[in-house]
Amino acid sequence: MLPIGRGQWTWVNFWAAWCTPCREEMARLLAWRESLTKAGTPVQLVFVSLDDDERQLQHFLDQQPAEGVQSTLWLPDGSARASWLKSLRIASAPELPEQALVDTSGRLRCFIEGAVEDSDYPEIAALVAR
């Protein structure tokens, strides 16, 4: 179960180490979290890896700088992953990255298929400020 809806906004990022757009947007998401927190709206950032190979995932995490992604939840390939993704209404083989923004009550407020861009920030900031 994801640690969401505990009185603060939660951004869930579904990614994989082999996914170039996933890796490219991680620094952006970390910067957004910092900016939103400084603006008075703390946002928890949860990374969920859909890597098939745990060694590839661990290698990626080991290579991260101190300000990079330090931890992730991992959904190994198989029936448990398929069932979990289905419960979230996400395809069993999603086009990564995918994003879910959950409000302070645990309700899904925004779902984004694909990578986010810098130009998306004002809309996200306005949404969480409501």
Secondary structure as UniProt FT lines:
FT   STRAND          9..15
FT   TURN            17..18
FT   HELIX           20..38
FT   TURN            39..40
FT   STRAND          43..49
FT   HELIX           54..62
FT   TURN            66..67
FT   STRAND          73..74
FT   HELIX           79..87
FT   TURN            88..89
FT   STRAND          98..102
FT   TURN            104..105
FT   STRAND          108..113
FT   HELIX           118..120
FT   HELIX           121..129
//
